[in-house]
Amino acid sequence: MTKVKIIHILTASSQITYCLLLYYYNYTIMSKQGSKIGSNVKKYRNKLGISQDALSKKANLAFHTVAKIEAGSTPNPTIDTVKKLADALGVSLDDLMK
């Protein structure tokens, strides 16, 4: 929370503060959710014993999409992408988001 307080002190306008807080939320909270999805995709992919390339083909996604999600470089993948991955892995959306 100290980051939020520092941002608030450094900005004069409430609109700027709101935008910075929204950015902070998206960066910290949503990226943590995204990294959960990525680690779960990797966990279930490894359980199936398939490569990222095989998963990408099975899910009808680009290889780099799967690689970036697993690496946490895509912190907020679309629900369509997550659904394709879940279907390809034979798990529920819930399983990937836990």
VOZA-609740 format. One record per atom (N, C-alpha, C, CB): residue number from 1; residue in one letter; atom name; x, y negated, z. Coordinates in steps of 0.001 Angstrom, whole numbers. Atoms other than C-alpha are relative to their C-alpha. Glycine has a CB too. Layout:
N
(drenvex NUM,'A','CA',(X,Y,Z))
...
//
This chain:
98
(drenvex 1,'M','N',(803,1193,0))
(drenvex 1,'M','CA',(0,0,0))
(drenvex 1,'M','C',(853,-1268,0))
(drenvex 1,'M','CB',(-917,8,1187))
(drenvex 2,'T','N',(-824,1199,-14))
(drenvex 2,'T','CA',(2933,-2381,401))
(drenvex 2,'T','C',(167,-563,-1405))
(drenvex 2,'T','CB',(1365,299,614))
(drenvex 3,'K','N',(-96,492,1371))
(drenvex 3,'K','CA',(3237,-2577,-3381))
(drenvex 3,'K','C',(-1199,-868,-335))
(drenvex 3,'K','CB',(106,1166,-991))
(drenvex 4,'V','N',(1213,762,271))
(drenvex 4,'V','CA',(-348,-3786,-3558))
(drenvex 4,'V','C',(71,-1349,688))
(drenvex 4,'V','CB',(-1248,772,458))
(drenvex 5,'K','N',(-110,1255,-737))
(drenvex 5,'K','CA',(285,-6439,-885))
(drenvex 5,'K','C',(1004,-925,-670))
(drenvex 5,'K','CB',(406,261,1456))
(drenvex 6,'I','N',(-1009,809,678))
(drenvex 6,'I','CA',(3414,-7635,-2671))
(drenvex 6,'I','C',(-565,-587,-1285))
(drenvex 6,'I','CB',(1252,837,-302))
(drenvex 7,'I','N',(615,484,1231))
(drenvex 7,'I','CA',(1536,-7917,-5957))
(drenvex 7,'I','C',(-968,-1130,316))
(drenvex 7,'I','CB',(-726,1143,-739))
(drenvex 8,'H','N',(976,1017,-363))
(drenvex 8,'H','CA',(-1198,-9907,-4220))
(drenvex 8,'H','C',(688,-1306,387))
(drenvex 8,'H','CB',(-879,493,1147))
(drenvex 9,'I','N',(-720,1202,-420))
(drenvex 9,'I','CA',(1283,-12340,-2702))
(drenvex 9,'I','C',(605,-713,-1202))
(drenvex 9,'I','CB',(1099,354,1014))
(drenvex 10,'L','N',(-678,591,1145))
(drenvex 10,'L','CA',(3050,-12882,-6021))
(drenvex 10,'L','C',(-945,-612,-1028))
(drenvex 10,'L','CB',(841,1032,-662))
(drenvex 11,'T','N',(936,523,989))
(drenvex 11,'T','CA',(-107,-13705,-7987))
(drenvex 11,'T','C',(-947,-1004,633))
(drenvex 11,'T','CB',(-790,1135,-645))
(drenvex 12,'A','N',(890,1036,-505))
(drenvex 12,'A','CA',(-2242,-16781,-7576))
(drenvex 12,'A','C',(-1445,243,-425))
(drenvex 12,'A','CB',(461,-1365,-482))
(drenvex 13,'S','N',(1344,-178,546))
(drenvex 13,'S','CA',(-5228,-15883,-9733))
(drenvex 13,'S','C',(-586,1345,408))
(drenvex 13,'S','CB',(24,-120,-1522))
(drenvex 14,'S','N',(641,-1265,-385))
(drenvex 14,'S','CA',(-7728,-13279,-8540))
(drenvex 14,'S','C',(-171,930,-1193))
(drenvex 14,'S','CB',(-1359,-268,642))
(drenvex 15,'Q','N',(121,-848,1187))
(drenvex 15,'Q','CA',(-8169,-12071,-12124))
(drenvex 15,'Q','C',(1309,727,-277))
(drenvex 15,'Q','CB',(-411,-835,-1223))
(drenvex 16,'I','N',(-1305,-631,199))
(drenvex 16,'I','CA',(-4463,-11395,-12447))
(drenvex 16,'I','C',(215,1074,1065))
(drenvex 16,'I','CB',(1142,-1057,49))
(drenvex 17,'T','N',(-124,-978,-1076))
(drenvex 17,'T','CA',(-4486,-9658,-9078))
(drenvex 17,'T','C',(-811,1239,-314))
(drenvex 17,'T','CB',(-447,-599,1332))
(drenvex 18,'Y','N',(865,-1131,344))
(drenvex 18,'Y','CA',(-7394,-7486,-10198))
(drenvex 18,'Y','C',(633,839,-1096))
(drenvex 18,'Y','CB',(-1388,-491,-442))
(drenvex 19,'C','N',(-628,-736,1104))
(drenvex 19,'C','CA',(-5614,-6547,-13434))
(drenvex 19,'C','C',(1218,788,479))
(drenvex 19,'C','CB',(410,-967,-1120))
(drenvex 20,'L','N',(-1175,-688,-518))
(drenvex 20,'L','CA',(-2413,-5696,-11586))
(drenvex 20,'L','C',(-382,1162,912))
(drenvex 20,'L','CB',(889,-978,749))
(drenvex 21,'L','N',(463,-1082,-866))
(drenvex 21,'L','CA',(-4297,-3641,-9007))
(drenvex 21,'L','C',(-559,1144,-823))
(drenvex 21,'L','CB',(-1057,-508,982))
(drenvex 22,'L','N',(541,-1027,888))
(drenvex 22,'L','CA',(-6125,-1800,-11780))
(drenvex 22,'L','C',(1139,774,-661))
(drenvex 22,'L','CB',(-917,-634,-1073))
(drenvex 23,'Y','N',(-1165,-651,589))
(drenvex 23,'Y','CA',(-2798,-1087,-13481))
(drenvex 23,'Y','C',(669,908,1022))
(drenvex 23,'Y','CB',(999,-1044,-525))
(drenvex 24,'Y','N',(-623,-775,-1063))
(drenvex 24,'Y','CA',(-1323,85,-10174))
(drenvex 24,'Y','C',(-798,1276,259))
(drenvex 24,'Y','CB',(110,-838,1288))
(drenvex 25,'Y','N',(860,-1167,-229))
(drenvex 25,'Y','CA',(-4313,2400,-9630))
(drenvex 25,'Y','C',(169,1002,-1130))
(drenvex 25,'Y','CB',(-1482,-423,125))
(drenvex 26,'N','N',(-127,-911,1143))
(drenvex 26,'N','CA',(-4121,3845,-13139))
(drenvex 26,'N','C',(1355,669,-27))
(drenvex 26,'N','CB',(-230,-746,-1305))
(drenvex 27,'Y','N',(-1344,-559,45))
(drenvex 27,'Y','CA',(-379,4322,-12897))
(drenvex 27,'Y','C',(231,1023,1099))
(drenvex 27,'Y','CB',(1023,-1102,105))
(drenvex 28,'T','N',(-295,-897,-1111))
(drenvex 28,'T','CA',(-270,5954,-9466))
(drenvex 28,'T','C',(-1025,1108,159))
(drenvex 28,'T','CB',(87,-780,1271))
(drenvex 29,'I','N',(1036,-1006,-249))
(drenvex 29,'I','CA',(-3611,7736,-9061))
(drenvex 29,'I','C',(-209,875,-1228))
(drenvex 29,'I','CB',(-1322,-672,400))
(drenvex 30,'M','N',(289,-780,1192))
(drenvex 30,'M','CA',(-4328,8793,-12635))
(drenvex 30,'M','C',(1217,795,-467))
(drenvex 30,'M','CB',(-482,-909,-1111))
(drenvex 31,'S','N',(-1165,-770,418))
(drenvex 31,'S','CA',(-744,9814,-13348))
(drenvex 31,'S','C',(191,1226,880))
(drenvex 31,'S','CB',(1253,-869,33))
(drenvex 32,'K','N',(-72,-1177,-862))
(drenvex 32,'K','CA',(-874,12118,-10329))
(drenvex 32,'K','C',(-987,1059,-469))
(drenvex 32,'K','CB',(-279,-379,1465))
(drenvex 33,'Q','N',(995,-941,522))
(drenvex 33,'Q','CA',(-4065,13707,-11732))
(drenvex 33,'Q','C',(521,639,-1285))
(drenvex 33,'Q','CB',(-1356,-714,-258))
(drenvex 34,'G','N',(-555,-508,1248))
(drenvex 34,'G','CA',(-2395,14008,-15119))
(drenvex 34,'G','C',(1104,1004,225))
(drenvex 34,'G','CB',(515,-1131,-833))
(drenvex 35,'S','N',(-1075,-946,-266))
(drenvex 35,'S','CA',(649,15698,-13659))
(drenvex 35,'S','C',(-547,1301,572))
(drenvex 35,'S','CB',(1020,-609,958))
(drenvex 36,'K','N',(657,-1223,-469))
(drenvex 36,'K','CA',(-1681,18144,-11879))
(drenvex 36,'K','C',(-475,824,-1185))
(drenvex 36,'K','CB',(-1187,-334,929))
(drenvex 37,'I','N',(486,-699,1186))
(drenvex 37,'I','CA',(-3270,19001,-15202))
(drenvex 37,'I','C',(1177,643,-715))
(drenvex 37,'I','CB',(-760,-967,-950))
(drenvex 38,'G','N',(-1183,-524,694))
(drenvex 38,'G','CA',(154,19410,-16786))
(drenvex 38,'G','C',(610,1196,696))
(drenvex 38,'G','CB',(1038,-1075,-133))
(drenvex 39,'S','N',(-586,-1136,-722))
(drenvex 39,'S','CA',(1471,21674,-14050))
(drenvex 39,'S','C',(-932,1203,-24))
(drenvex 39,'S','CB',(315,-389,1451))
(drenvex 40,'N','N',(956,-1113,87))
(drenvex 40,'N','CA',(-1721,23746,-14151))
(drenvex 40,'N','C',(-9,629,-1391))
(drenvex 40,'N','CB',(-1408,-481,358))
(drenvex 41,'V','N',(-92,-544,1368))
(drenvex 41,'V','CA',(-1530,24093,-17938))
(drenvex 41,'V','C',(1222,908,-93))
(drenvex 41,'V','CB',(86,-1151,-1065))
(drenvex 42,'K','N',(-1234,-791,45))
(drenvex 42,'K','CA',(2044,25312,-17572))
(drenvex 42,'K','C',(-147,1296,794))
(drenvex 42,'K','CB',(1181,-818,545))
(drenvex 43,'K','N',(187,-1188,-844))
(drenvex 43,'K','CA',(1090,27701,-14742))
(drenvex 43,'K','C',(-829,1061,-727))
(drenvex 43,'K','CB',(-683,-387,1330))
(drenvex 44,'Y','N',(866,-970,679))
(drenvex 44,'Y','CA',(-1747,29322,-16707))
(drenvex 44,'Y','C',(614,489,-1309))
(drenvex 44,'Y','CB',(-1372,-617,-271))
(drenvex 45,'R','N',(-674,-421,1233))
(drenvex 45,'R','CA',(281,29365,-19929))
(drenvex 45,'R','C',(1052,1054,321))
(drenvex 45,'R','CB',(651,-1213,-718))
(drenvex 46,'N','N',(-1019,-981,-400))
(drenvex 46,'N','CA',(3112,31176,-18149))
(drenvex 46,'N','C',(-630,1320,441))
(drenvex 46,'N','CB',(864,-565,1132))
(drenvex 47,'K','N',(704,-1231,-388))
(drenvex 47,'K','CA',(620,33647,-16650))
(drenvex 47,'K','C',(-375,827,-1219))
(drenvex 47,'K','CB',(-1257,-332,809))
(drenvex 48,'L','N',(339,-706,1243))
(drenvex 48,'L','CA',(-472,34489,-20199))
(drenvex 48,'L','C',(1230,449,-769))
(drenvex 48,'L','CB',(-849,-884,-886))
(drenvex 49,'G','N',(-1246,-364,674))
(drenvex 49,'G','CA',(3152,34735,-21283))
(drenvex 49,'G','C',(105,-539,-1411))
(drenvex 49,'G','CB',(139,1481,-34))
(drenvex 50,'I','N',(-61,588,1336))
(drenvex 50,'I','CA',(2744,32423,-24272))
(drenvex 50,'I','C',(807,-1292,36))
(drenvex 50,'I','CB',(-1421,-265,-549))
(drenvex 51,'S','N',(-809,1214,117))
(drenvex 51,'S','CA',(4874,29534,-25502))
(drenvex 51,'S','C',(-895,-1224,-160))
(drenvex 51,'S','CB',(973,108,-1190))
(drenvex 52,'Q','N',(734,1239,245))
(drenvex 52,'Q','CA',(3849,25902,-25787))
(drenvex 52,'Q','C',(-497,-34,-1447))
(drenvex 52,'Q','CB',(891,-1234,298))
(drenvex 53,'D','N',(383,-23,1411))
(drenvex 53,'D','CA',(3781,26376,-29550))
(drenvex 53,'D','C',(-1221,891,-213))
(drenvex 53,'D','CB',(1172,487,-870))
(drenvex 54,'A','N',(1141,-917,142))
(drenvex 54,'A','CA',(1432,29366,-29295))
(drenvex 54,'A','C',(-1264,-609,605))
(drenvex 54,'A','CB',(308,1357,671))
(drenvex 55,'L','N',(1149,648,-633))
(drenvex 55,'L','CA',(-839,27456,-26900))
(drenvex 55,'L','C',(-537,-1127,-870))
(drenvex 55,'L','CB',(383,-540,1381))
(drenvex 56,'S','N',(445,1112,838))
(drenvex 56,'S','CA',(-923,24432,-29176))
(drenvex 56,'S','C',(-792,507,-1206))
(drenvex 56,'S','CB',(1204,-831,-468))
(drenvex 57,'K','N',(728,-573,1153))
(drenvex 57,'K','CA',(-1996,26602,-32111))
(drenvex 57,'K','C',(-1341,581,437))
(drenvex 57,'K','CB',(848,1098,-690))
(drenvex 58,'K','N',(1223,-600,-524))
(drenvex 58,'K','CA',(-4565,28467,-30023))
(drenvex 58,'K','C',(-1037,-1074,372))
(drenvex 58,'K','CB',(323,870,1224))
(drenvex 59,'A','N',(887,1098,-410))
(drenvex 59,'A','CA',(-6013,25152,-28757))
(drenvex 59,'A','C',(-275,-982,-1140))
(drenvex 59,'A','CB',(609,-749,1181))
(drenvex 60,'N','N',(146,892,1155))
(drenvex 60,'N','CA',(-5792,23492,-32188))
(drenvex 60,'N','C',(447,-1427,360))
(drenvex 60,'N','CB',(-1471,-6,-497))
(drenvex 61,'L','N',(-592,1276,-379))
(drenvex 61,'L','CA',(-3597,20707,-30803))
(drenvex 61,'L','C',(1421,-66,-539))
(drenvex 61,'L','CB',(-17,-189,1540))
(drenvex 62,'A','N',(-1387,162,422))
(drenvex 62,'A','CA',(-266,19273,-31884))
(drenvex 62,'A','C',(921,502,1115))
(drenvex 62,'A','CB',(307,-1490,-350))
(drenvex 63,'F','N',(-965,-512,-963))
(drenvex 63,'F','CA',(2744,20872,-30204))
(drenvex 63,'F','C',(420,-1079,991))
(drenvex 63,'F','CB',(1222,552,-720))
(drenvex 64,'H','N',(-486,1060,-895))
(drenvex 64,'H','CA',(3953,17526,-28843))
(drenvex 64,'H','C',(-1059,-416,1026))
(drenvex 64,'H','CB',(432,-1219,-817))
(drenvex 65,'T','N',(1065,317,-957))
(drenvex 65,'T','CA',(548,16987,-27172))
(drenvex 65,'T','C',(110,921,1211))
(drenvex 65,'T','CB',(-1402,135,-661))
(drenvex 66,'V','N',(-133,-977,-1090))
(drenvex 66,'V','CA',(930,20170,-25120))
(drenvex 66,'V','C',(1282,-261,788))
(drenvex 66,'V','CB',(-3,1448,-558))
(drenvex 67,'A','N',(-1287,242,-664))
(drenvex 67,'A','CA',(4585,19435,-24372))
(drenvex 67,'A','C',(-62,-1246,885))
(drenvex 67,'A','CB',(1122,-152,-1045))
(drenvex 68,'K','N',(91,1244,-775))
(drenvex 68,'K','CA',(3825,15875,-23210))
(drenvex 68,'K','C',(-907,162,1217))
(drenvex 68,'K','CB',(-517,-1138,-883))
(drenvex 69,'I','N',(908,-219,-1132))
(drenvex 69,'I','CA',(920,16983,-21008))
(drenvex 69,'I','C',(713,789,1086))
(drenvex 69,'I','CB',(-1283,741,-451))
(drenvex 70,'E','N',(-721,-807,-984))
(drenvex 70,'E','CA',(3030,19656,-19327))
(drenvex 70,'E','C',(1112,-789,683))
(drenvex 70,'E','CB',(581,1237,-665))
(drenvex 71,'A','N',(-1105,785,-553))
(drenvex 71,'A','CA',(5900,17201,-18831))
(drenvex 71,'A','C',(-491,-1174,850))
(drenvex 71,'A','CB',(883,-516,-1126))
(drenvex 72,'G','N',(542,1136,-748))
(drenvex 72,'G','CA',(3573,14615,-17307))
(drenvex 72,'G','C',(142,-1321,-729))
(drenvex 72,'G','CB',(673,-98,1330))
(drenvex 73,'S','N',(-159,1221,801))
(drenvex 73,'S','CA',(4305,12119,-20092))
(drenvex 73,'S','C',(-1336,-547,-491))
(drenvex 73,'S','CB',(907,269,-1190))
(drenvex 74,'T','N',(1355,434,343))
(drenvex 74,'T','CA',(606,11981,-20920))
(drenvex 74,'T','C',(-821,129,1274))
(drenvex 74,'T','CB',(-622,854,-1191))
(drenvex 75,'P','N',(627,-97,-1313))
(drenvex 75,'P','CA',(-872,11134,-17524))
(drenvex 75,'P','C',(-1526,92,-31))
(drenvex 75,'P','CB',(397,-1173,816))
(drenvex 76,'N','N',(1447,39,41))
(drenvex 76,'N','CA',(-4457,10802,-18695))
(drenvex 76,'N','C',(-513,571,-1325))
(drenvex 76,'N','CB',(-501,-1435,200))
(drenvex 77,'P','N',(468,-579,1264))
(drenvex 77,'P','CA',(-5293,13270,-21510))
(drenvex 77,'P','C',(-1525,-89,-102))
(drenvex 77,'P','CB',(459,1473,-125))
(drenvex 78,'T','N',(1451,88,189))
(drenvex 78,'T','CA',(-8769,13057,-23019))
(drenvex 78,'T','C',(-666,1284,477))
(drenvex 78,'T','CB',(-347,-268,-1486))
(drenvex 79,'I','N',(759,-1169,-452))
(drenvex 79,'I','CA',(-11457,15397,-21755))
(drenvex 79,'I','C',(-90,1042,-1113))
(drenvex 79,'I','CB',(-1413,-415,459))
(drenvex 80,'D','N',(31,-944,1135))
(drenvex 80,'D','CA',(-11651,16935,-25254))
(drenvex 80,'D','C',(1277,824,-59))
(drenvex 80,'D','CB',(-196,-755,-1329))
(drenvex 81,'T','N',(-1288,-698,10))
(drenvex 81,'T','CA',(-7960,17800,-25105))
(drenvex 81,'T','C',(83,1005,1143))
(drenvex 81,'T','CB',(1155,-1005,97))
(drenvex 82,'V','N',(-41,-894,-1166))
(drenvex 82,'V','CA',(-8249,19278,-21616))
(drenvex 82,'V','C',(-943,1182,-202))
(drenvex 82,'V','CB',(-375,-766,1292))
(drenvex 83,'K','N',(966,-1077,275))
(drenvex 83,'K','CA',(-11319,21286,-22702))
(drenvex 83,'K','C',(591,1006,-985))
(drenvex 83,'K','CB',(-1325,-581,-562))
(drenvex 84,'K','N',(-644,-905,969))
(drenvex 84,'K','CA',(-9425,22705,-25696))
(drenvex 84,'K','C',(1060,866,681))
(drenvex 84,'K','CB',(640,-809,-1153))
(drenvex 85,'L','N',(-1033,-753,-718))
(drenvex 85,'L','CA',(-6560,23706,-23420))
(drenvex 85,'L','C',(-627,1040,928))
(drenvex 85,'L','CB',(899,-956,806))
(drenvex 86,'A','N',(679,-933,-911))
(drenvex 86,'A','CA',(-8903,25269,-20867))
(drenvex 86,'A','C',(-555,1202,-768))
(drenvex 86,'A','CB',(-1141,-718,760))
(drenvex 87,'D','N',(562,-1088,817))
(drenvex 87,'D','CA',(-10675,27293,-23572))
(drenvex 87,'D','C',(1102,927,-509))
(drenvex 87,'D','CB',(-796,-575,-1190))
(drenvex 88,'A','N',(-1106,-802,529))
(drenvex 88,'A','CA',(-7375,28430,-25079))
(drenvex 88,'A','C',(666,842,1089))
(drenvex 88,'A','CB',(1038,-907,-659))
(drenvex 89,'L','N',(-615,-720,-1121))
(drenvex 89,'L','CA',(-6100,29484,-21641))
(drenvex 89,'L','C',(-980,953,688))
(drenvex 89,'L','CB',(545,-992,1017))
(drenvex 90,'G','N',(1007,-858,-611))
(drenvex 90,'G','CA',(-9370,31188,-20697))
(drenvex 90,'G','C',(-327,-380,1430))
(drenvex 90,'G','CB',(455,1417,-39))
(drenvex 91,'V','N',(302,495,-1341))
(drenvex 91,'V','CA',(-9892,29013,-17613))
(drenvex 91,'V','C',(-1025,-1135,-103))
(drenvex 91,'V','CB',(1299,-486,721))
(drenvex 92,'S','N',(971,1098,-2))
(drenvex 92,'S','CA',(-12394,26340,-16577))
(drenvex 92,'S','C',(728,-1348,63))
(drenvex 92,'S','CB',(-985,141,1195))
(drenvex 93,'L','N',(-540,1345,-162))
(drenvex 93,'L','CA',(-11860,22587,-16653))
(drenvex 93,'L','C',(415,-228,1445))
(drenvex 93,'L','CB',(-1027,-1056,-436))
(drenvex 94,'D','N',(-295,108,-1441))
(drenvex 94,'D','CA',(-11964,22741,-12869))
(drenvex 94,'D','C',(1371,585,343))
(drenvex 94,'D','CB',(-1087,715,821))
(drenvex 95,'D','N',(-1273,-663,-271))
(drenvex 95,'D','CA',(-9035,25152,-12836))
(drenvex 95,'D','C',(1190,-880,-399))
(drenvex 95,'D','CB',(65,1336,-742))
(drenvex 96,'L','N',(-1099,851,447))
(drenvex 96,'L','CA',(-6889,22687,-14772))
(drenvex 96,'L','C',(114,-1294,792))
(drenvex 96,'L','CB',(-166,-321,-1453))
(drenvex 97,'M','N',(-4,1283,-696))
(drenvex 97,'M','CA',(-7871,19687,-12662))
(drenvex 97,'M','C',(194,113,1503))
(drenvex 97,'M','CB',(-1272,-714,-273))
(drenvex 98,'K','N',(-197,-190,-1446))
(drenvex 98,'K','CA',(-7422,21217,-9175))
(drenvex 98,'K','C',(1407,-348,402))
(drenvex 98,'K','CB',(-312,1435,408))
//
